[in-house]
Amino acid sequence: MSTTIKGLSKSDVQYDGSSLRVAIVHARWNKAVIDALVAGAVAKLKEQGVKDSNIVIQSVPGSFELPLACSKVIAGSHVQAGSSAADLLGLNFGMSSPSLNKPSSRSGTPAPQQPTTVSMPSQPFDAVIAIGVLIKGSTMHFEYICDSVSHALMRVQLDTGVPVIFGVLTALNDDQALERAGLGAGANKGHNHGEDWGLAAVEMGYHSRRWAEGKFN
């Protein structure tokens, strides 16, 4: 029986994610694997107490687009948190826009316009999970994308101060990708790494808030 020391060790602390807001930005290449990873991340976020309304999911075409998307999503969440305007600048992460159709009075006289108050999210994202699946092909495309995306995602979190969880699989073949999403063939389906990313997002979001307040105990 083979054993391995690889993998995320379980934390001794149970982190409370009930006050956290987390975004998941995922690519759409290799959809079957992506869907499983996103589901795994969402399941763990909820398990840690993150509310449905505080989990926002956005998609982009491929992994190369993830860094820009994460940067814009983080910036947009700060706009939302600092505004009460309806659908400001078209940013509606996790919100539903009010209907623009106002009923008229029966007399044909337009009904008086009532002021509309839209509840905007009161906080920016505490963490972002970037999810993509890169599978090596016959050209150097794989190496260039892996390197570029890795460095760019690191830069996003350092520039913004918001934890960006690296959820980009860099697999050498289809089987490796499937196993890392819990979709492997045979009795051993592998482990869904999306679950680890959900746990990491809650832990890092919790720590970042605490550290920003000068709390280290």
C-alpha positions in Angstrom: 0.0 0.0 0.0 1.5 3.3 -1.0 1.5 6.3 1.4 2.3 9.9 0.9 3.2 12.9 3.1 1.6 15.3 0.6 -1.5 17.2 1.4 -2.9 19.9 3.7 -2.7 19.0 7.4 -6.0 19.6 9.3 -5.9 22.7 11.4 -6.3 22.5 15.1 -8.6 25.5 15.0 -12.2 25.6 13.7 -12.5 28.9 11.9 -15.9 30.6 11.8 -16.7 31.9 8.4 -20.1 33.3 9.2 -19.0 36.9 8.8 -16.8 36.3 5.8 -17.5 37.2 2.1 -15.7 35.0 -0.4 -15.5 35.1 -4.2 -14.8 32.2 -6.5 -13.5 33.0 -10.0 -13.2 30.0 -12.3 -12.1 29.3 -15.8 -14.3 27.2 -18.1 -11.7 25.1 -19.8 -12.0 21.4 -18.8 -15.5 22.0 -17.5 -16.1 18.6 -15.8 -13.1 19.0 -13.6 -13.9 22.7 -13.0 -17.4 22.0 -11.9 -16.3 19.4 -9.3 -13.6 21.7 -7.9 -16.1 24.6 -7.6 -18.6 22.4 -5.9 -16.0 21.1 -3.5 -14.9 24.7 -2.6 -18.5 25.8 -2.1 -19.3 22.8 0.1 -16.4 23.6 2.5 -17.2 27.3 2.6 -20.7 26.5 3.7 -19.5 23.9 6.2 -17.3 26.6 7.8 -20.3 28.9 8.1 -20.0 31.2 5.1 -23.5 32.3 4.1 -24.9 31.6 0.6 -25.4 35.3 0.1 -21.7 35.9 0.8 -20.4 33.4 -1.8 -20.1 35.0 -5.2 -19.1 32.9 -8.3 -17.9 34.5 -11.5 -16.5 32.7 -14.6 -14.0 33.6 -17.3 -12.9 31.8 -20.4 -9.6 30.4 -19.4 -6.9 30.4 -16.6 -5.0 33.2 -18.3 -7.9 35.5 -17.6 -8.0 34.7 -13.9 -5.6 37.3 -12.5 -7.3 40.2 -14.1 -10.7 38.9 -13.2 -9.7 38.4 -9.5 -8.3 41.9 -9.4 -11.4 43.5 -10.9 -13.7 41.4 -8.6 -11.8 42.6 -5.5 -12.0 46.2 -6.7 -15.7 45.9 -7.5 -16.4 44.5 -4.0 -14.9 47.7 -2.5 -17.1 49.8 -4.7 -20.2 47.8 -3.6 -19.2 48.1 0.1 -18.8 51.8 -0.1 -22.0 52.6 -2.1 -25.8 52.4 -1.7 -26.6 53.1 -5.3 -28.6 50.6 -7.3 -26.5 48.4 -9.6 -23.6 51.0 -9.5 -21.5 50.8 -12.6 -23.2 47.5 -13.5 -21.5 45.8 -10.5 -24.1 43.3 -9.2 -22.0 40.5 -7.6 -24.5 38.4 -5.7 -27.4 40.8 -6.1 -30.6 40.9 -8.0 -31.5 44.1 -9.8 -34.9 45.7 -9.1 -37.5 45.7 -11.8 -37.5 48.9 -13.9 -41.2 48.5 -14.8 -43.3 50.7 -12.5 -47.1 50.2 -12.5 -49.3 53.1 -13.7 -52.4 54.3 -11.9 -55.8 53.2 -13.3 -56.6 56.8 -14.3 -53.8 56.8 -16.8 -51.9 59.3 -14.6 -48.4 57.9 -13.9 -48.1 56.7 -10.4 -45.7 58.8 -8.2 -42.2 57.4 -8.3 -41.1 55.9 -5.0 -37.5 56.1 -4.0 -35.8 52.8 -4.4 -33.4 51.5 -1.8 -31.1 48.7 -2.9 -29.3 46.7 -0.2 -25.7 46.7 -1.2 -23.1 44.3 0.3 -21.6 46.0 3.3 -18.1 44.5 3.0 -15.6 43.7 0.4 -14.4 40.2 -0.2 -12.2 38.7 2.5 -10.7 36.1 0.1 -10.9 35.0 -3.5 -10.5 31.5 -4.8 -9.1 31.3 -8.3 -9.9 28.0 -10.0 -8.5 26.7 -13.3 -7.4 23.5 -14.9 -4.3 23.4 -17.1 -3.5 20.0 -18.8 -0.2 19.7 -20.6 -0.4 19.3 -24.4 2.2 18.8 -27.1 3.4 22.5 -27.2 5.0 24.9 -24.7 1.6 26.6 -24.2 1.2 24.8 -20.9 4.4 26.0 -19.4 3.9 29.6 -20.4 0.4 29.8 -19.0 1.3 28.0 -15.7 4.1 30.4 -15.1 2.3 33.6 -16.0 -0.9 32.8 -14.1 1.0 31.7 -11.0 3.0 34.9 -10.8 0.1 37.1 -11.7 -2.2 35.7 -9.0 0.5 36.1 -6.4 0.9 39.7 -7.5 -2.9 40.3 -7.2 -3.0 39.2 -3.5 0.2 41.2 -2.6 -1.1 44.3 -4.4 -4.6 44.2 -2.9 -3.9 42.7 0.5 -6.8 40.2 -0.2 -5.9 36.5 0.0 -6.1 34.8 -3.4 -6.2 31.0 -3.0 -4.3 29.3 -5.8 -6.8 26.8 -7.2 -5.2 26.2 -10.5 -4.4 22.5 -11.3 -1.3 22.0 -13.4 -1.7 18.4 -14.6 0.4 16.5 -17.0 -2.6 14.4 -18.2 -6.3 14.0 -17.9 -6.1 11.4 -15.2 -4.1 13.6 -12.9 -6.7 16.4 -13.3 -9.6 14.0 -12.7 -8.0 12.5 -9.6 -7.4 16.0 -8.1 -11.1 16.7 -8.5 -12.2 13.5 -6.9 -13.2 12.1 -10.3 -10.6 9.4 -10.8 -11.2 6.0 -12.3 -11.4 2.9 -10.2 -12.1 2.5 -6.5 -9.8 5.3 -5.5 -11.4 8.5 -7.0 -8.7 10.7 -5.6 -9.2 13.8 -3.5 -11.1 16.9 -4.5 -8.7 19.8 -4.0 -11.5 22.3 -4.2 -12.4 21.3 -0.6 -8.9 22.3 0.5 -9.2 25.7 -1.2 -12.5 26.4 0.5 -11.0 25.7 3.9 -7.9 27.8 3.0 -10.1 30.8 2.0 -11.9 30.8 5.3 -8.7 30.4 7.3 -6.9 33.2 5.4 -9.9 35.5 5.3 -10.2 35.1 9.1 -6.4 35.7 9.7 -6.3 38.7 7.4 -9.0 40.5 9.3 -7.3 39.7 12.6 -3.9 40.7 11.4 -5.2 44.0 9.9 -6.5 44.8 13.4 -3.1 44.1 15.0 -4.4 40.9 16.7 -2.0 37.9 16.7 -3.3 35.8 19.6 
